[in-house]
Amino acid sequence: MLAEGNRRSKKKPSAQSNELIRGTRVKNSHYTTYFKWMCVFIIIRTATTFRGIASILDTQRICNVFNLEKTPCHTTVRRWINHVGYYNLMKEKEKADDWVYFIDNLIRIENRKVCLILGARLSGLKNGQYLSYEDLESIGIWLFTKNSDIEAMIEHAITLTGVPNQICSDEGPDIMPSIRKIMAKYAEVKHVPDIMHKTGNMLKKKLEEDARWKKFIGFVTESKRRLCQSSLSCLCPPNLRGKSRFLNCKNVIEWAIRALAALEKTNITDPNWRQMNEKLGWLTDCKHDMVLFDELFRLAALAKEAVRKLHIGKITWKVAEDLLGEEVVSDEGRQFTKGIIDFLKVQCEKCNGNVSLVGSSEIIESAFSKLKLLDRECGNSGFTSSVLGLAACFGGTDYKSVAKCFEECDYKDVEAWGKKYVGETIQKKRRRVLKSQKVEDLGSKLTRFIEEKIMVA
């Protein structure tokens, strides 16, 4: 096996391997630009941590996958992705009148929030295709403490791209006052609410005070408690997410329907029959209610898919009306569908000519999930300069696009941005305020104790 490994190592290196080891380097850089791009590309495309990719690269070096004296540590890889993010954030944006802004905020334990503005060109929208990270550009990332500051952030974005045609958001109370002020100042700006949050709010309004829904959720919560760590733990319902329950509750409805089907198929001679009926018998009583809930959540999901894929055009509401009309069964479902169609009609009226608008800001929610992955090694203790790395995920991620940032941008500018906009992190404040104490070496203490005992003996 060892001989086989040696034979493999003697193979002629590929063009990619040569580029990886002997390719072009920027000034004062130990690693090739191709190697840096490979690391950044892996981070963007996967959920690998910075420490994880550093360990993988070192393992590949040990296994002679590539011939390097050393591999980068995790902080070096983090600097590279922040470098790319800074370049994407600062590069000149094309001024046009067909920009759409996606705006949202993220908060953690500190008193600051992150405001992210992403931009896409309406002229680049394609019916039948979802928006992707490649379609977006990072317009701005800011850390702030007052919601009133968001207006100034949007104004700054306008100086970079020109006045946008549209703003898409989840209608959060921290964002909408600033958006309304911008719309009052620039009459051409239209606001289209996110379809997912809109249907989620409609479901919340309909079901939150409904006695049938409260009864159903109560049974689900109780069943989870009773089934957990039992012989029927495989039947446990999924977790209910408190804050965004009505955006993510469809899987609970699906679980209930599947669990009821399993209950009805279980024969009385089955050894689990009695226990299943004791703990899940309530599903039979809620069967008709579950059918209604499934219908409502399915209608909301269909509306969301139609808007995500077809966007907001002149006839989007008509397509949605025909699509949902085929799925409606109950009177309550018809009433719910009417609310969705009325909402879509209002949004479709905002379209001018053949230019479609964007009706879903789901992609910015996905972006915040990406930020949590990039920053997860810092825990939930606050924001760090890794927020810059988020900007690296948008636009072109091919070698030529990423290589430009290392050639045209100095890392000193990246560090200056972090000091100016991120400032002192929570971790650094903690080290400054809570003075660290010398950790006692218990191993050495135990060794000395044993040696003294031996000497005495």
LINMO-V194239 format. One record per pair of residues at least 12 apart in sequence whose ideal C-beta (glycine too) atoms are under 8 Angstrom apart, sorted by sequence separation. I is the first residue (numbers start at 1). J is the second residue. If there is no record, write none. Layout:
BEGIN
<<I & J> <I & J>>
END
This chain:
BEGIN
<<20 & 32> <23 & 35> <103 & 115> <104 & 116> <167 & 179> <179 & 191> <224 & 236> <240 & 252> <325 & 337> <347 & 359> <374 & 386> <375 & 387> <19 & 32> <58 & 71> <103 & 116> <140 & 153> <154 & 167> <223 & 236> <224 & 237> <238 & 251> <263 & 276> <306 & 319> <307 & 320> <324 & 337> <20 & 34> <21 & 35> <39 & 53> <57 & 71> <102 & 116> <103 & 117> <223 & 237> <238 & 252> <262 & 276> <263 & 277> <306 & 320> <375 & 389> <19 & 34> <20 & 35> <57 & 72> <102 & 117> <120 & 135> <167 & 182> <224 & 239> <237 & 252> <371 & 386> <374 & 389> <101 & 117> <102 & 118> <120 & 136> <140 & 156> <167 & 183> <321 & 337> <324 & 340> <371 & 387> <374 & 390> <54 & 71> <101 & 118> <102 & 119> <119 & 136> <120 & 137> <140 & 157> <220 & 237> <238 & 255> <263 & 280> <303 & 320> <306 & 323> <324 & 341> <16 & 34> <20 & 38> <39 & 57> <54 & 72> <101 & 119> <102 & 120> <118 & 136> <119 & 137> <139 & 157> <237 & 255> <263 & 281> <302 & 320> <371 & 389> <54 & 73> <100 & 119> <118 & 137> <119 & 138> <221 & 240> <237 & 256> <371 & 390> <54 & 74> <99 & 119> <100 & 120> <118 & 138> <119 & 139> <140 & 160> <220 & 240> <260 & 280> <263 & 283> <264 & 284> <320 & 340> <321 & 341> <370 & 390> <53 & 74> <99 & 120> <100 & 121> <117 & 138> <118 & 139> <139 & 160> <259 & 280> <263 & 284> <302 & 323> <303 & 324> <320 & 341> <54 & 76> <99 & 121> <100 & 122> <116 & 138> <117 & 139> <139 & 161> <167 & 189> <169 & 191> <171 & 193> <237 & 259> <302 & 324> <51 & 74> <54 & 77> <98 & 121> <99 & 122> <117 & 140> <163 & 186> <165 & 188> <166 & 189> <167 & 190> <168 & 191> <170 & 193> <171 & 194> <217 & 240> <260 & 283> <367 & 390> <370 & 393> <50 & 74> <53 & 77> <98 & 122> <116 & 140> <117 & 141> <150 & 174> <154 & 178> <165 & 189> <166 & 190> <167 & 191> <168 & 192> <169 & 193> <170 & 194> <235 & 259> <259 & 283> <260 & 284> <317 & 341> <320 & 344> <49 & 74> <50 & 75> <96 & 121> <98 & 123> <115 & 140> <116 & 141> <150 & 175> <153 & 178> <154 & 179> <163 & 188> <164 & 189> <165 & 190> <166 & 191> <167 & 192> <168 & 193> <169 & 194> <299 & 324> <302 & 327> <93 & 119> <115 & 141> <151 & 177> <163 & 189> <166 & 192> <168 & 194> <170 & 196> <171 & 197> <367 & 393> <388 & 414> <50 & 77> <96 & 123> <114 & 141> <115 & 142> <147 & 174> <151 & 178> <155 & 182> <170 & 197> <171 & 198> <235 & 262> <256 & 283> <260 & 287> <317 & 344> <367 & 394> <50 & 78> <114 & 142> <115 & 143> <147 & 175> <150 & 178> <154 & 182> <158 & 186> <299 & 327> <316 & 344> <317 & 345> <114 & 143> <115 & 144> <148 & 177> <298 & 327> <299 & 328> <385 & 414> <388 & 417> <113 & 143> <147 & 177> <148 & 178> <151 & 181> <256 & 286> <260 & 290> <317 & 347> <388 & 418> <112 & 143> <113 & 144> <147 & 178> <151 & 182> <316 & 347> <317 & 348> <112 & 144> <113 & 145> <220 & 252> <295 & 327> <312 & 344> <316 & 348> <385 & 417> <39 & 72> <112 & 145> <257 & 290> <295 & 328> <315 & 348> <385 & 418> <43 & 77> <102 & 136> <111 & 145> <115 & 149> <256 & 290> <295 & 329> <299 & 333> <314 & 348> <115 & 150> <295 & 330> <312 & 347> <313 & 348> <387 & 422> <117 & 153> <220 & 256> <296 & 332> <300 & 336> <312 & 348> <40 & 77> <44 & 81> <117 & 154> <253 & 290> <257 & 294> <296 & 333> <299 & 336> <303 & 340> <307 & 344> <314 & 351> <385 & 422> <39 & 77> <43 & 81> <101 & 139> <115 & 153> <119 & 157> <208 & 246> <291 & 329> <292 & 330> <295 & 333> <299 & 337> <312 & 350> <313 & 351> <384 & 422> <207 & 246> <312 & 351> <383 & 422> <40 & 80> <117 & 157> <216 & 256> <232 & 272> <253 & 293> <254 & 294> <292 & 332> <296 & 336> <300 & 340> <314 & 354> <316 & 356> <31 & 72> <39 & 80> <40 & 81> <204 & 245> <231 & 272> <235 & 276> <253 & 294> <292 & 333> <299 & 340> <303 & 344> <313 & 354> <384 & 425> <39 & 81> <119 & 161> <204 & 246> <383 & 425> <122 & 165> <203 & 246> <232 & 275> <313 & 356> <316 & 359> <382 & 425> <383 & 426> <384 & 427> <36 & 80> <40 & 84> <93 & 137> <122 & 166> <200 & 244> <231 & 275> <232 & 276> <235 & 279> <253 & 297> <312 & 356> <313 & 357> <381 & 425> <382 & 426> <21 & 66> <105 & 150> <119 & 164> <201 & 246> <230 & 275> <235 & 280> <311 & 356> <312 & 357> <381 & 426> <382 & 427> <20 & 66> <21 & 67> <93 & 139> <200 & 246> <203 & 249> <310 & 356> <311 & 357> <312 & 358> <381 & 427> <21 & 68> <103 & 150> <200 & 247> <232 & 279> <250 & 297> <311 & 358> <312 & 359> <378 & 425> <249 & 297> <250 & 298> <311 & 359> <17 & 66> <88 & 137> <89 & 138> <230 & 279> <378 & 427> <381 & 430> <88 & 138> <197 & 247> <89 & 140> <103 & 154> <196 & 247> <250 & 301> <308 & 359> <89 & 141> <227 & 279> <307 & 359> <308 & 360> <85 & 138> <101 & 154> <226 & 279> <307 & 360> <308 & 362> <9 & 64> <101 & 157> <223 & 279> <304 & 360> <223 & 280> <5 & 64> <223 & 282> <113 & 174> <99 & 161> <99 & 162> <101 & 164> <219 & 282> <100 & 164> <103 & 167> <219 & 283> <95 & 160> <96 & 161> <97 & 162> <99 & 164> <100 & 165> <101 & 166> <103 & 168> <104 & 169> <95 & 161> <96 & 162> <97 & 163> <99 & 165> <100 & 166> <101 & 167> <102 & 168> <103 & 169> <104 & 170> <93 & 160> <94 & 161> <95 & 162> <98 & 165> <99 & 166> <100 & 167> <101 & 168> <102 & 169> <105 & 172> <219 & 286> <92 & 160> <93 & 161> <97 & 165> <100 & 168> <104 & 172> <105 & 174> <105 & 175> <216 & 286> <104 & 175> <215 & 286> <103 & 175> <216 & 289> <212 & 286> <215 & 289> <216 & 290> <103 & 179> <213 & 289> <212 & 289> <216 & 293> <212 & 292> <213 & 293> <207 & 293> <207 & 296> <206 & 296> <97 & 188> <203 & 296> <203 & 297> <203 & 300> <202 & 300> <200 & 300> <199 & 300> <199 & 303> <199 & 304> <195 & 303> <196 & 304> <195 & 304> <195 & 307> <195 & 308> <192 & 312> <206 & 332> <206 & 336> <202 & 336> <202 & 339> <202 & 340> <199 & 340> <198 & 343> <193 & 347> <192 & 347> <192 & 350> <190 & 350> <195 & 359> <196 & 360> <197 & 361> <192 & 357> <194 & 359> <195 & 360> <196 & 361> <192 & 358> <194 & 360> <196 & 362> <190 & 357> <192 & 359> <194 & 361> <194 & 362> <131 & 308> <130 & 308> <130 & 309> <129 & 309> <128 & 309> <127 & 309> <128 & 310> <127 & 310> <127 & 311> <125 & 311> <127 & 313> <168 & 357> <165 & 355> <168 & 358> <166 & 357> <168 & 359> <170 & 361> <165 & 357> <166 & 358> <168 & 360> <169 & 361> <168 & 361> <170 & 365> <131 & 358> <136 & 363> <127 & 356> <131 & 360> <133 & 363> <125 & 356> <132 & 363> <123 & 355> <131 & 363> <122 & 355> <125 & 358> <122 & 356> <133 & 367> <122 & 357> <122 & 358> <120 & 358> <143 & 383> <143 & 387> <118 & 363> <118 & 364> <141 & 387> <141 & 388> <116 & 364> <118 & 367> <141 & 390> <141 & 391> <116 & 367> <116 & 368> <138 & 390> <138 & 391> <102 & 358> <138 & 394> <98 & 355> <100 & 357> <104 & 361> <114 & 371> <137 & 394> <138 & 395> <100 & 358> <103 & 361> <136 & 394> <137 & 395> <102 & 361> <136 & 395> <104 & 364> <133 & 393> <134 & 394> <102 & 363> <103 & 364> <104 & 365> <133 & 394> <134 & 395> <102 & 364> <106 & 368> <133 & 395> <134 & 396> <134 & 397> <104 & 368> <133 & 397> <106 & 371> <114 & 383> <112 & 382> <109 & 380> <112 & 383> <108 & 380> <109 & 381> <110 & 382> <108 & 381> <109 & 382> <110 & 383> <114 & 387> <108 & 382> <116 & 390> <108 & 383> <118 & 394> <143 & 421> <142 & 421> <143 & 422> <141 & 421> <143 & 423> <81 & 374> <89 & 388> <86 & 388> <89 & 391> <74 & 377> <82 & 385> <85 & 388> <88 & 391> <82 & 386> <85 & 389> <88 & 392> <84 & 389> <85 & 390> <86 & 391> <82 & 388> <85 & 391> <88 & 394> <82 & 389> <84 & 391> <85 & 392> <88 & 395> <78 & 386> <81 & 389> <84 & 392> <85 & 393> <82 & 392> <78 & 389> <81 & 392> <110 & 426> <87 & 404> <88 & 405> <109 & 426> <84 & 402> <87 & 405> <86 & 405> <90 & 409> <84 & 405> <87 & 408> <83 & 405> <87 & 409> <83 & 406> <86 & 409> <90 & 413> <49 & 373> <47 & 373> <51 & 377> <83 & 409> <49 & 376> <50 & 377> <86 & 413> <49 & 377> <83 & 411> <86 & 414> <43 & 374> <83 & 414> <86 & 417> <79 & 411> <82 & 414> <79 & 414> <82 & 418> <43 & 389> <44 & 392> <44 & 393> <40 & 392> <45 & 397> <44 & 397> <41 & 397> <40 & 397> <41 & 402> <37 & 399> <40 & 402> <34 & 399> <37 & 402> <36 & 402> <37 & 403> <34 & 403> <33 & 403> <36 & 406> <33 & 406> <33 & 407> <29 & 406> <26 & 406> <26 & 407>>
END
